[in-house]
Amino acid sequence: MPEAQQLARAQDLVQVKDIKEGLVLLKNGGLRKVILVDGLNFDLKSEDEQSVITFAYQNFLNSLDFPIQINIHSRKLNVEDYLKRLDERQSKEENELLKTQISEYREFIKSFVESNAVMTKSFFVTVPYDPVNLPSANTSLLPKFLGGGKATLAPQEEILPRHREQLHQRAEQVITGLRQVGLRAVSLEDPELLELFYNFYNPTTIEKKELNNIDREGSSGGVEDTIAPASIEITSNYLRLGDKFAKNLFVLDYPRYLSSGWFSPVINLPELCDVSIFINPVDTAIALRKLRRKATQLESQMMSNQEKGLVRDPALETGFQDVESLRDSLQQATEKLFDVGVYMTIYADSEKDLNRLEAEITNLLDAKLINMKPANFEQTKAWSS
């Protein structure tokens, strides 16, 4: 008889191995520090205030020499604690008139939140630190030179003090930079991290609170058993996490110019979603070499068109001017180049609603000449990222 096929576990897709001392230890040995950041309404600021905030944020990014990930978490507002406090206040109230008014107010709040999409937006910055295995004295370096190997992360059971210190230094640099922008930022501790990852892997319309009461020690798998979804169904173009359908989208390309707040319509949608923005600084020396090669290609193509007597191509000339301007800024150290990736996970109760929400987001960004595509056949990788 053929050997029975082994079914994958939901825990296998959970990248988190442990959460302790305010740090997230991944299965590949990487460490992560998650920082909660207060939001601000940029559109309500005056033009001068917007310029100051933009300049401060630009300086913050230029000060980074390591990648960061910005996460936007959109869920329906949880008013359970507020309703409980109203119940307690009502039970202690002796005045019958006030007791009646509190009861009516409570019912109004409950019905209003149930019938209207009152969303809460949470903003996080994830700071990474990935320890790398260096070859030991007894390890031959020949395979490295022949291309047979590469540096790998170092899986570890415990967090080494020097790694913890390196990550804390990065986190403090990020917190200081965000405070200079005018944003309050605090690092999450173990209970908050456990709650955050549980709600990410188990998306619901209204998130659960106070998950720190769960006994993690009692489960054989530790954190991964606690936060893993009850079930995962994987298809080519969507995932099903428990009762929710999920689809991952990514931004393929951008136009030459985008105004401030270009992503606000998507962030402010009254829908369940998670947005991740990866910002990775590019080494200036490498960027200058690539830009020089690109400038040579564009200039050569323009000269070739001119020799053939073709009409000038404004797209080529604009591209050449942009490359030269960027080269000047990088050479003078007034700018820094970043690799930026934007990923979005949307949730719905049915596949039909999921496709409707995807079309709505795509249409919003198409109007700004931003091309967003679904991560077909790569849904699990995009979701895990």
C-alpha contacts under 8 A as a table, 3 or more apart, distances in Angstrom:
res1	aa1	res2	aa2	distance
8	A	12	D	6.92
9	R	12	D	5.42
9	R	13	L	7.66
10	A	13	L	5.80
10	A	14	V	7.26
10	A	228	A	6.20
10	A	229	P	6.43
10	A	230	A	7.21
10	A	231	S	6.14
10	A	232	I	6.19
11	Q	14	V	5.21
11	Q	224	E	5.80
11	Q	225	D	6.38
11	Q	228	A	5.43
11	Q	229	P	7.77
12	D	15	Q	7.65
13	L	380	T	7.86
13	L	384	S	7.32
14	V	17	K	7.92
14	V	224	E	6.24
14	V	228	A	6.36
14	V	384	S	7.53
15	Q	26	L	5.75
15	Q	27	K	5.84
15	Q	384	S	7.09
16	V	19	I	7.73
16	V	24	V	6.89
16	V	25	L	6.21
16	V	26	L	4.59
16	V	27	K	6.00
16	V	223	V	7.34
16	V	224	E	6.40
17	K	24	V	7.72
17	K	25	L	5.60
17	K	26	L	4.99
17	K	27	K	5.02
17	K	222	G	7.95
17	K	223	V	6.47
17	K	224	E	6.28
18	D	24	V	6.14
18	D	25	L	5.14
18	D	26	L	6.93
18	D	222	G	7.28
18	D	223	V	5.62
18	D	224	E	7.57
19	I	22	G	6.88
19	I	23	L	5.80
19	I	24	V	4.73
19	I	25	L	6.10
19	I	190	D	6.19
19	I	193	L	7.40
19	I	194	L	7.32
19	I	223	V	7.11
20	K	23	L	5.49
20	K	24	V	6.75
20	K	25	L	7.91
20	K	190	D	5.94
21	E	189	E	7.10
21	E	190	D	6.66
22	G	33	K	7.13
22	G	187	S	7.65
22	G	188	L	6.30
22	G	189	E	4.35
22	G	190	D	5.13
22	G	193	L	7.64
23	L	31	L	6.74
23	L	32	R	5.90
23	L	33	K	5.34
23	L	34	V	7.70
23	L	189	E	7.67
23	L	190	D	7.53
24	V	31	L	5.64
24	V	32	R	4.96
24	V	33	K	6.39
24	V	193	L	8.00
25	L	29	G	6.50
25	L	30	G	6.08
25	L	31	L	4.91
25	L	32	R	6.65
25	L	159	I	7.84
26	L	29	G	5.37
26	L	30	G	5.18
26	L	31	L	6.19
26	L	32	R	7.80
27	K	30	G	7.29
27	K	155	P	6.85
28	N	153	L	6.33
28	N	154	A	6.97
28	N	155	P	5.26
29	G	130	D	7.01
29	G	131	P	7.06
29	G	153	L	6.01
29	G	154	A	5.27
29	G	155	P	3.90
29	G	156	Q	5.49
30	G	128	P	7.34
30	G	129	Y	6.07
30	G	130	D	4.43
30	G	131	P	6.40
30	G	153	L	7.01
30	G	154	A	7.74
30	G	155	P	7.63
31	L	128	P	5.92
31	L	129	Y	5.15
31	L	130	D	6.06
31	L	167	L	7.67
32	R	126	T	6.49
32	R	127	V	5.63
32	R	128	P	4.66
32	R	129	Y	6.28
32	R	167	L	7.67
33	K	126	T	5.70
33	K	127	V	5.10
33	K	128	P	6.57
33	K	167	L	7.18
33	K	168	H	7.90
33	K	171	A	6.88
33	K	187	S	7.37
33	K	188	L	7.86
34	V	124	F	6.57
34	V	125	V	5.84
34	V	126	T	4.55
34	V	127	V	6.36
34	V	187	S	6.05
34	V	188	L	5.94
34	V	193	L	7.73
35	I	124	F	5.40
35	I	125	V	5.08
35	I	126	T	6.26
35	I	127	V	7.87
35	I	171	A	7.80
35	I	175	I	7.81
35	I	185	A	6.39
35	I	186	V	5.54
35	I	187	S	4.30
35	I	188	L	5.83
36	L	122	S	7.68
36	L	123	F	6.07
36	L	124	F	4.62
36	L	125	V	6.63
36	L	185	A	5.60
36	L	186	V	5.41
36	L	187	S	6.06
36	L	188	L	6.52
37	V	122	S	7.67
37	V	123	F	5.36
37	V	124	F	5.58
37	V	125	V	7.20
37	V	183	L	6.62
37	V	184	R	5.82
37	V	185	A	4.43
37	V	186	V	6.71
38	D	122	S	7.66
38	D	123	F	6.66
38	D	183	L	5.88
38	D	184	R	5.44
38	D	185	A	6.48
39	G	122	S	7.72
39	G	123	F	6.76
39	G	183	L	7.01
40	L	183	L	7.67
41	N	44	L	5.69
41	N	45	K	7.14
42	F	45	K	5.48
42	F	50	Q	6.78
42	F	261	G	7.59
43	D	46	S	7.95
43	D	261	G	7.62
45	K	49	E	5.78
45	K	50	Q	5.96
46	S	49	E	5.14
46	S	50	Q	6.12
47	E	50	Q	5.08
47	E	51	S	6.28
48	D	51	S	5.12
48	D	52	V	6.34
49	E	52	V	5.10
49	E	53	I	6.18
50	Q	53	I	5.14
50	Q	54	T	6.05
51	S	54	T	5.13
51	S	55	F	6.08
52	V	55	F	5.18
52	V	56	A	6.11
53	I	56	A	5.12
53	I	57	Y	6.08
53	I	181	V	5.84
53	I	182	G	7.65
54	T	57	Y	5.13
54	T	58	Q	6.10
55	F	58	Q	5.04
55	F	59	N	6.28
56	A	59	N	5.12
56	A	60	F	6.23
56	A	180	Q	6.83
56	A	181	V	5.21
57	Y	60	F	4.92
57	Y	61	L	6.31
57	Y	177	G	7.99
57	Y	178	L	7.63
57	Y	181	V	5.84
58	Q	61	L	5.24
58	Q	62	N	6.20
59	N	62	N	5.05
59	N	63	S	6.23
60	F	63	S	5.29
60	F	64	L	6.93
60	F	174	V	7.97
60	F	177	G	5.29
60	F	178	L	7.16
60	F	181	V	7.81
61	L	64	L	5.47
62	N	335	E	7.04
62	N	336	K	5.85
64	L	67	P	7.47
64	L	281	P	7.19
65	D	281	P	6.26
66	F	280	N	6.69
66	F	281	P	6.47
67	P	127	V	7.32
67	P	128	P	7.12
67	P	278	F	7.39
67	P	279	I	5.57
67	P	280	N	4.26
67	P	281	P	6.23
68	I	125	V	6.84
68	I	126	T	5.86
68	I	127	V	5.22
68	I	128	P	6.71
68	I	278	F	6.20
68	I	279	I	5.47
68	I	280	N	6.65
69	Q	125	V	5.62
69	Q	126	T	4.98
69	Q	127	V	6.74
69	Q	276	S	6.58
69	Q	277	I	5.59
69	Q	278	F	4.57
69	Q	279	I	6.15
70	I	123	F	7.37
70	I	124	F	5.83
70	I	125	V	4.57
70	I	126	T	6.35
70	I	275	V	7.96
70	I	276	S	5.61
70	I	277	I	4.98
70	I	278	F	6.49
70	I	279	I	7.97
71	N	123	F	5.79
71	N	124	F	4.97
71	N	125	V	6.12
71	N	126	T	7.53
71	N	274	D	7.07
71	N	275	V	5.55
71	N	276	S	4.59
71	N	277	I	6.48
72	I	121	K	6.82
72	I	122	S	5.81
72	I	123	F	4.78
72	I	124	F	6.48
72	I	267	I	7.83
72	I	274	D	5.66
72	I	275	V	4.94
72	I	276	S	6.54
73	H	121	K	5.66
73	H	122	S	4.94
73	H	123	F	6.31
73	H	273	C	6.53
73	H	274	D	4.90
73	H	275	V	6.72
74	S	119	M	6.69
74	S	120	T	5.94
74	S	121	K	4.73
74	S	122	S	6.52
74	S	267	I	7.98
74	S	271	E	7.11
74	S	272	L	5.47
74	S	273	C	5.33
74	S	274	D	6.20
75	R	119	M	5.60
75	R	120	T	5.58
75	R	121	K	6.71
75	R	205	T	6.31
75	R	206	I	6.47
75	R	207	E	7.15
75	R	271	E	7.27
75	R	272	L	5.28
75	R	273	C	7.21
76	K	117	A	6.57
76	K	118	V	5.81
76	K	119	M	4.32
76	K	120	T	5.87
76	K	205	T	5.75
76	K	206	I	5.27
76	K	207	E	7.61
76	K	271	E	8.00
76	K	272	L	7.32
77	L	113	V	7.71
77	L	118	V	5.72
77	L	119	M	5.11
77	L	120	T	5.20
77	L	206	I	6.59
78	N	81	D	7.70
78	N	206	I	5.80
78	N	207	E	6.76
79	V	82	Y	5.16
79	V	83	L	6.15
79	V	110	K	7.88
80	E	83	L	5.17
80	E	84	K	6.21
81	D	84	K	5.06
81	D	85	R	6.31
82	Y	85	R	5.18
82	Y	86	L	6.36
83	L	86	L	5.01
83	L	87	D	6.26
83	L	106	R	6.54
83	L	110	K	7.76
84	K	87	D	5.00
84	K	88	E	6.28
85	R	88	E	5.04
85	R	89	R	6.09
86	L	89	R	4.96
86	L	90	Q	6.01
86	L	102	I	7.00
86	L	106	R	6.74
87	D	90	Q	5.04
87	D	91	S	6.19
87	D	103	S	7.94
88	E	91	S	5.18
88	E	92	K	6.36
89	R	92	K	5.29
89	R	93	E	6.17
90	Q	93	E	5.18
90	Q	99	K	5.37
90	Q	102	I	6.20
90	Q	103	S	7.07
91	S	99	K	7.83
93	E	96	E	7.58
93	E	98	L	7.15
93	E	99	K	5.95
94	E	99	K	7.29
95	N	98	L	5.43
95	N	99	K	6.14
96	E	99	K	4.93
96	E	100	T	6.15
97	L	100	T	5.20
97	L	101	Q	6.30
98	L	101	Q	4.99
98	L	102	I	6.10
99	K	102	I	5.18
99	K	103	S	6.25
100	T	103	S	5.10
100	T	104	E	6.24
101	Q	104	E	5.13
101	Q	105	Y	6.04
102	I	105	Y	5.04
102	I	106	R	6.03
103	S	106	R	5.10
103	S	107	E	6.33
104	E	107	E	5.18
104	E	108	F	6.17
105	Y	108	F	5.00
105	Y	109	I	6.24
106	R	109	I	5.25
106	R	110	K	6.17
107	E	110	K	5.08
107	E	111	S	6.03
108	F	111	S	5.32
108	F	112	F	5.92
109	I	112	F	5.15
109	I	113	V	6.17
110	K	113	V	5.46
110	K	114	E	6.23
111	S	114	E	5.08
111	S	115	S	6.08
112	F	115	S	5.32
112	F	116	N	5.90
113	V	116	N	5.28
113	V	117	A	6.72
113	V	118	V	6.16
114	E	117	A	7.51
117	A	270	P	5.95
117	A	271	E	7.86
118	V	270	P	7.26
119	M	270	P	6.07
119	M	271	E	7.73
127	V	167	L	7.51
127	V	170	R	7.05
127	V	171	A	6.28
128	P	167	L	7.18
129	Y	163	H	7.64
129	Y	166	Q	7.60
129	Y	167	L	5.88
130	D	153	L	6.51
131	P	153	L	5.75
131	P	154	A	5.93
131	P	163	H	7.22
132	V	151	A	6.56
132	V	152	T	5.73
132	V	153	L	4.55
132	V	154	A	5.54
133	N	151	A	6.40
133	N	152	T	5.72
133	N	153	L	5.78
133	N	154	A	5.20
134	L	151	A	7.12
135	P	138	N	7.98
135	P	139	T	5.83
135	P	141	L	7.75
136	S	139	T	5.28
140	S	143	P	7.08
141	L	144	K	5.33
141	L	145	F	6.70
142	L	145	F	5.32
142	L	146	L	6.31
143	P	146	L	4.98
143	P	147	G	6.13
143	P	148	G	4.86
143	P	149	G	6.01
144	K	147	G	5.22
144	K	148	G	5.66
144	K	149	G	5.09
144	K	150	K	6.44
145	F	148	G	7.54
147	G	150	K	7.53
156	Q	159	I	7.12
159	I	163	H	6.85
159	I	164	R	6.60
160	L	163	H	5.35
160	L	164	R	6.27
161	P	164	R	5.03
161	P	165	E	6.11
162	R	165	E	5.07
162	R	166	Q	6.20
163	H	166	Q	5.12
163	H	167	L	6.27
164	R	167	L	5.24
164	R	168	H	6.13
165	E	168	H	5.05
165	E	169	Q	6.17
166	Q	169	Q	5.23
166	Q	170	R	6.46
167	L	170	R	5.14
167	L	171	A	6.17
168	H	171	A	4.99
168	H	172	E	6.10
169	Q	172	E	5.18
169	Q	173	Q	6.26
170	R	173	Q	5.11
170	R	174	V	6.33
171	A	174	V	5.12
171	A	175	I	6.16
172	E	175	I	5.04
172	E	176	T	6.02
173	Q	176	T	5.23
173	Q	177	G	6.16
174	V	177	G	5.11
174	V	178	L	6.15
175	I	178	L	5.18
175	I	179	R	6.19
175	I	185	A	5.74
175	I	186	V	7.22
176	T	179	R	5.19
176	T	180	Q	6.38
177	G	180	Q	5.18
177	G	181	V	6.62
178	L	181	V	5.04
178	L	182	G	6.55
178	L	183	L	5.43
178	L	184	R	7.11
178	L	185	A	6.86
179	R	182	G	4.90
179	R	183	L	4.89
179	R	184	R	5.74
179	R	185	A	6.88
180	Q	183	L	7.29
188	L	192	E	5.79
188	L	193	L	6.12
189	E	192	E	5.56
189	E	193	L	6.08
190	D	193	L	5.08
190	D	194	L	6.07
191	P	194	L	5.17
191	P	195	E	6.23
191	P	210	E	7.79
191	P	211	L	6.96
191	P	212	N	4.93
192	E	195	E	5.08
192	E	196	L	6.05
192	E	212	N	7.83
193	L	196	L	5.00
193	L	197	F	6.18
194	L	197	F	5.43
194	L	198	Y	6.05
194	L	211	L	6.91
194	L	212	N	7.03
194	L	223	V	7.97
194	L	227	I	7.44
195	E	198	Y	5.17
195	E	199	N	6.16
195	E	208	K	7.78
195	E	209	K	6.82
195	E	210	E	7.10
195	E	211	L	5.50
195	E	212	N	7.24
196	L	199	N	5.35
196	L	200	F	6.22
197	F	200	F	4.90
197	F	201	Y	6.11
197	F	227	I	6.35
198	Y	201	Y	5.36
198	Y	202	N	5.85
198	Y	226	T	7.37
198	Y	227	I	4.37
198	Y	228	A	7.14
199	N	202	N	4.97
199	N	203	P	5.52
199	N	204	T	7.38
199	N	207	E	6.22
199	N	208	K	7.03
199	N	227	I	7.88
200	F	203	P	5.63
201	Y	227	I	6.40
201	Y	228	A	6.06
201	Y	229	P	5.66
201	Y	241	L	7.64
202	N	227	I	7.47
202	N	228	A	7.31
202	N	229	P	5.28
202	N	230	A	7.93
202	N	241	L	6.73
202	N	242	G	7.17
203	P	207	E	7.48
203	P	241	L	7.34
203	P	244	K	6.86
203	P	347	Y	7.78
204	T	207	E	5.83
204	T	244	K	7.29
205	T	272	L	6.95
208	K	211	L	7.41
210	E	213	N	6.49
211	L	214	I	5.73
212	N	215	D	7.90
214	I	226	T	7.92
215	D	218	G	5.64
215	D	219	S	7.46
216	R	219	S	5.68
216	R	222	G	5.43
216	R	223	V	6.34
216	R	226	T	6.71
217	E	220	S	7.48
217	E	222	G	6.21
218	G	222	G	7.68
219	S	222	G	5.38
219	S	225	D	6.73
219	S	226	T	7.62
220	S	225	D	7.61
221	G	224	E	5.96
221	G	225	D	5.21
222	G	225	D	5.71
222	G	226	T	6.64
223	V	226	T	5.04
223	V	227	I	6.25
224	E	227	I	5.43
224	E	228	A	5.61
225	D	228	A	5.48
229	P	232	I	6.90
229	P	241	L	6.44
229	P	242	G	6.51
230	A	241	L	7.60
230	A	242	G	5.87
231	S	240	R	7.87
231	S	241	L	6.03
231	S	242	G	5.25
232	I	239	L	6.96
232	I	240	R	5.56
232	I	241	L	4.91
232	I	242	G	6.44
233	E	239	L	5.65
233	E	240	R	4.82
233	E	241	L	6.72
234	I	238	Y	6.68
234	I	239	L	4.87
234	I	240	R	6.61
234	I	379	Q	7.81
234	I	380	T	7.56
235	T	238	Y	5.49
235	T	239	L	6.08
235	T	377	F	7.56
235	T	379	Q	7.94
236	S	376	N	5.55
236	S	377	F	4.51
236	S	378	E	7.41
236	S	379	Q	7.08
237	N	247	K	6.78
237	N	374	P	7.25
237	N	375	A	7.03
237	N	376	N	4.79
237	N	377	F	6.29
237	N	379	Q	6.62
238	Y	245	F	6.93
238	Y	246	A	5.67
238	Y	247	K	4.62
238	Y	248	N	7.27
238	Y	376	N	7.82
238	Y	379	Q	6.40
239	L	245	F	5.82
239	L	246	A	4.97
239	L	247	K	6.17
239	L	379	Q	6.95
239	L	380	T	7.69
240	R	243	D	6.87
240	R	244	K	5.67
240	R	245	F	4.44
240	R	246	A	5.90
241	L	244	K	5.28
241	L	245	F	6.27
241	L	246	A	7.05
243	D	349	D	6.92
244	K	347	Y	6.33
244	K	348	A	5.82
244	K	349	D	5.23
244	K	350	S	7.32
245	F	347	Y	5.51
245	F	348	A	5.25
245	F	349	D	5.94
245	F	350	S	6.12
245	F	351	E	6.48
245	F	354	L	6.95
246	A	345	T	6.53
246	A	346	I	5.56
246	A	347	Y	4.53
246	A	348	A	6.64
246	A	354	L	7.33
247	K	345	T	5.58
247	K	346	I	5.48
247	K	347	Y	6.75
247	K	354	L	7.35
247	K	374	P	7.34
247	K	379	Q	7.06
248	N	343	Y	7.04
248	N	344	M	5.62
248	N	345	T	4.42
248	N	346	I	6.55
248	N	374	P	5.90
248	N	375	A	5.80
248	N	379	Q	6.03
248	N	382	A	6.25
248	N	383	W	6.38
249	L	343	Y	5.74
249	L	344	M	5.07
249	L	345	T	6.28
249	L	372	M	6.58
249	L	373	K	5.49
249	L	374	P	4.22
249	L	375	A	5.58
250	F	341	G	7.66
250	F	342	V	5.71
250	F	343	Y	4.40
250	F	344	M	6.15
250	F	372	M	5.50
250	F	373	K	5.53
250	F	374	P	6.29
250	F	375	A	6.73
251	V	254	Y	7.69
251	V	341	G	7.08
251	V	342	V	5.55
251	V	343	Y	6.65
251	V	370	I	7.15
251	V	371	N	5.84
251	V	372	M	4.28
251	V	373	K	6.37
252	L	370	I	7.71
252	L	371	N	5.40
252	L	372	M	5.56
252	L	373	K	6.56
253	D	370	I	6.10
253	D	371	N	5.45
253	D	372	M	7.55
254	Y	369	L	6.71
254	Y	370	I	4.89
254	Y	371	N	6.68
255	P	258	L	6.87
255	P	368	K	7.75
255	P	369	L	5.81
255	P	370	I	6.35
258	L	262	W	6.48
258	L	368	K	7.85
259	S	262	W	5.77
261	G	264	S	5.24
262	W	265	P	7.32
262	W	368	K	7.86
263	F	266	V	5.61
263	F	267	I	6.39
264	S	267	I	5.02
264	S	268	N	5.94
265	P	268	N	5.30
265	P	269	L	6.39
265	P	364	L	7.47
266	V	269	L	5.39
266	V	361	I	6.65
266	V	364	L	7.50
271	E	346	I	7.90
271	E	347	Y	7.78
272	L	346	I	6.23
272	L	347	Y	5.55
272	L	348	A	7.37
273	C	344	M	7.06
273	C	345	T	5.51
273	C	346	I	4.44
273	C	347	Y	5.99
274	D	344	M	5.72
274	D	345	T	5.08
274	D	346	I	6.60
275	V	342	V	7.35
275	V	343	Y	5.86
275	V	344	M	4.42
275	V	345	T	6.38
276	S	342	V	5.87
276	S	343	Y	5.16
276	S	344	M	6.24
277	I	340	V	6.94
277	I	341	G	5.70
277	I	342	V	4.59
277	I	343	Y	6.42
278	F	339	D	7.77
278	F	340	V	5.46
278	F	341	G	5.00
278	F	342	V	6.43
279	I	338	F	6.34
279	I	339	D	5.91
279	I	340	V	4.80
279	I	341	G	6.86
280	N	338	F	5.40
280	N	339	D	5.03
280	N	340	V	6.42
281	P	336	K	7.41
281	P	337	L	6.13
281	P	338	F	4.36
281	P	339	D	6.27
282	V	286	I	7.41
282	V	287	A	6.63
282	V	336	K	7.64
282	V	337	L	5.52
282	V	338	F	5.26
282	V	339	D	6.59
283	D	286	I	5.45
283	D	287	A	6.20
283	D	337	L	7.77
284	T	287	A	4.97
284	T	288	L	6.06
284	T	330	L	6.73
284	T	336	K	7.18
284	T	337	L	7.17
285	A	288	L	5.22
285	A	289	R	6.41
286	I	289	R	5.25
286	I	290	K	6.36
287	A	290	K	5.21
287	A	291	L	6.05
287	A	337	L	7.35
288	L	291	L	5.06
288	L	292	R	5.99
288	L	327	R	6.34
288	L	330	L	7.37
288	L	331	Q	7.78
289	R	292	R	5.16
289	R	293	R	6.34
290	K	293	R	5.14
290	K	294	K	6.18
291	L	294	K	4.90
291	L	295	A	5.98
291	L	323	V	6.41
291	L	327	R	6.77
292	R	295	A	5.08
292	R	296	T	6.23
292	R	327	R	7.78
293	R	296	T	5.16
293	R	297	Q	6.36
294	K	297	Q	5.10
294	K	298	L	6.27
294	K	323	V	7.62
295	A	298	L	5.19
295	A	299	E	6.03
295	A	320	F	6.02
295	A	323	V	6.31
295	A	324	E	7.07
296	T	299	E	5.21
296	T	300	S	5.97
297	Q	300	S	5.15
297	Q	301	Q	6.16
298	L	301	Q	5.12
298	L	302	M	6.23
298	L	316	L	6.52
298	L	319	G	7.65
298	L	320	F	6.04
299	E	302	M	5.13
299	E	303	M	6.21
299	E	320	F	7.03
300	S	303	M	5.17
300	S	304	S	6.10
301	Q	304	S	5.02
301	Q	305	N	6.21
302	M	305	N	5.16
302	M	306	Q	6.18
302	M	312	R	7.67
302	M	313	D	7.78
302	M	316	L	7.00
302	M	317	E	7.68
303	M	306	Q	4.98
303	M	307	E	6.19
304	S	307	E	5.20
304	S	308	K	6.34
305	N	308	K	5.13
305	N	309	G	6.36
305	N	310	L	5.31
305	N	311	V	7.60
305	N	312	R	7.32
306	Q	309	G	5.10
306	Q	310	L	5.85
306	Q	311	V	7.59
306	Q	312	R	7.24
307	E	310	L	7.67
313	D	316	L	5.47
313	D	317	E	6.54
314	P	317	E	5.09
314	P	318	T	5.99
315	A	318	T	5.19
315	A	319	G	6.08
316	L	319	G	5.13
316	L	320	F	6.13
317	E	320	F	5.11
317	E	321	Q	6.19
318	T	321	Q	5.14
318	T	322	D	6.17
319	G	322	D	5.10
319	G	323	V	6.19
320	F	323	V	5.18
320	F	324	E	6.21
321	Q	324	E	5.18
321	Q	325	S	6.08
322	D	325	S	5.11
322	D	326	L	6.11
323	V	326	L	5.15
323	V	327	R	6.12
324	E	327	R	5.03
324	E	328	D	6.28
325	S	328	D	5.20
325	S	329	S	6.35
326	L	329	S	5.09
326	L	330	L	6.14
326	L	335	E	7.97
327	R	330	L	5.23
327	R	331	Q	6.01
328	D	331	Q	5.15
328	D	332	Q	6.13
329	S	332	Q	5.20
329	S	333	A	6.06
329	S	334	T	5.30
329	S	335	E	5.36
329	S	336	K	7.96
330	L	333	A	4.90
330	L	334	T	6.28
330	L	335	E	5.39
330	L	336	K	6.17
330	L	337	L	7.74
331	Q	334	T	7.88
332	Q	335	E	7.80
333	A	336	K	7.10
343	Y	382	A	7.49
345	T	383	W	7.03
346	I	354	L	7.35
346	I	357	L	7.68
346	I	358	E	7.69
347	Y	354	L	6.56
348	A	351	E	7.21
348	A	353	D	5.80
348	A	354	L	5.17
349	D	353	D	6.73
349	D	354	L	7.52
350	S	353	D	5.32
350	S	354	L	6.23
351	E	354	L	4.90
351	E	355	N	6.25
352	K	355	N	5.27
352	K	356	R	6.28
353	D	356	R	4.99
353	D	357	L	6.16
354	L	357	L	5.24
354	L	358	E	6.20
355	N	358	E	5.01
355	N	359	A	6.17
356	R	359	A	5.20
356	R	360	E	6.27
357	L	360	E	5.03
357	L	361	I	6.27
358	E	361	I	5.29
358	E	362	T	6.05
359	A	362	T	5.05
359	A	363	N	6.04
360	E	363	N	5.26
360	E	364	L	6.30
361	I	364	L	5.11
361	I	365	L	6.39
362	T	365	L	5.32
362	T	366	D	5.92
362	T	371	N	7.66
362	T	372	M	6.18
362	T	373	K	7.98
363	N	366	D	4.97
363	N	367	A	6.35
364	L	367	A	5.62
364	L	368	K	7.29
365	L	368	K	5.21
365	L	369	L	6.44
365	L	370	I	5.12
365	L	371	N	6.87
365	L	372	M	7.26
366	D	369	L	4.80
366	D	370	I	5.28
366	D	371	N	6.22
366	D	372	M	7.92
367	A	370	I	7.46
375	A	378	E	5.29
375	A	379	Q	5.63
375	A	382	A	6.92
376	N	379	Q	6.17
378	E	381	K	5.46
378	E	382	A	6.20
379	Q	382	A	5.23
379	Q	383	W	5.97
380	T	383	W	5.06
380	T	384	S	6.02
381	K	384	S	5.18
381	K	385	S	6.22
382	A	385	S	5.23
